[in-house]
């Protein structure tokens, strides 16, 4: 079931927003030249929050151990592990995310 994560005006291209949906920490990431996407908000490496990550519009870098993820959620620096992606849609000025059937990815 899709649940409101934030208003459509909150995420901006080349930036990300930290949101909580159904008690799950997530990032709404809007890559430069792309579309908004929703990913797990915890690093799969050490389960550290990605709320303080750096994002240059294409690469998300964990502030805790410098693991890097591309705008598809794939790990480009660190062990092979992806960020789980959640279905996202925009309707009536709201960003909606569906958490059903998706689990965050962790190495341990």
C-alpha positions in Angstrom: 0.0 0.0 0.0 1.4 3.4 -1.0 1.9 5.8 1.9 2.8 9.5 1.9 6.5 10.1 2.4 6.7 13.9 1.8 5.3 16.6 -0.4 6.3 16.7 -4.0 8.0 20.0 -3.5 10.5 18.6 -0.9 12.9 16.5 -2.9 14.9 18.5 -5.4 16.8 17.3 -8.4 20.4 16.5 -7.4 19.5 16.2 -3.7 17.9 13.7 -1.4 15.4 13.8 1.5 15.3 11.6 4.6 11.8 10.2 5.2 10.2 7.6 7.4 7.4 5.5 6.0 5.7 2.8 8.1 8.5 3.1 10.7 11.1 2.5 8.0 13.9 5.0 7.4 14.3 5.8 3.7 15.9 8.2 1.3 14.0 9.8 -1.6 16.9 10.4 -4.0 16.5 12.5 -7.1 19.6 11.9 -9.3 20.6 14.7 -11.7 18.8 14.2 -15.0 16.8 11.3 -13.5 13.6 10.8 -11.6 12.9 10.5 -7.8 13.6 7.1 -6.4 13.2 5.6 -2.9 15.9 3.5 -1.2 16.6 2.0 2.2 17.9 4.6 4.6 20.5 2.4 6.3 23.8 1.4 4.9 23.9 -2.3 4.1 27.6 -2.5 5.4 27.2 -1.7 9.1 23.5 -0.7 9.4 24.5 2.9 9.9 21.9 5.6 8.9 22.4 7.2 5.5 20.8 10.4 6.8 24.2 12.2 6.8 25.3 10.8 3.5 26.9 13.0 0.8 25.2 13.1 -2.6 26.7 14.8 -5.6 23.7 14.2 -7.9 24.9 10.8 -9.0 26.8 9.1 -6.2 25.6 8.7 -2.6 28.5 8.3 -0.1 27.9 6.9 3.4 29.3 9.3 6.0 30.4 6.5 8.3 32.6 4.3 6.1 32.6 6.0 2.7 30.8 3.3 0.9 29.4 4.6 -2.4 26.2 3.8 -4.2 25.2 4.9 -7.7 21.8 6.4 -8.5 20.4 2.9 -9.2 21.3 1.8 -5.6 24.3 -0.3 -6.7 27.5 -0.3 -4.6 30.4 1.2 -6.5 32.8 1.4 -3.5 32.7 -1.4 -0.9 31.5 -5.0 -1.1 28.9 -5.9 -3.6 25.6 -5.0 -2.0 22.8 -2.9 -3.3 20.4 -0.6 -1.6 16.8 -1.9 -1.6 14.6 0.2 -3.8 10.9 0.8 -2.9 8.2 1.6 -5.4 7.6 5.4 -5.6 4.9 7.4 -7.3 3.9 11.0 -7.3 0.2 11.8 -7.1 -1.7 15.0 -6.2 1.4 16.8 -5.0 2.6 14.0 -2.7 5.5 11.5 -2.9 4.1 8.1 -2.1 6.1 5.0 -1.3 5.1 1.3 -1.0 7.0 -0.7 1.7 5.1 -3.9 1.2 7.1 -6.9 0.0 10.5 -5.0 0.1 13.2 -5.6 2.7 16.3 -3.7 3.3 19.6 -5.4 2.2 22.3 -6.0 4.8 25.6 -7.9 4.6 25.2 -9.3 8.1 
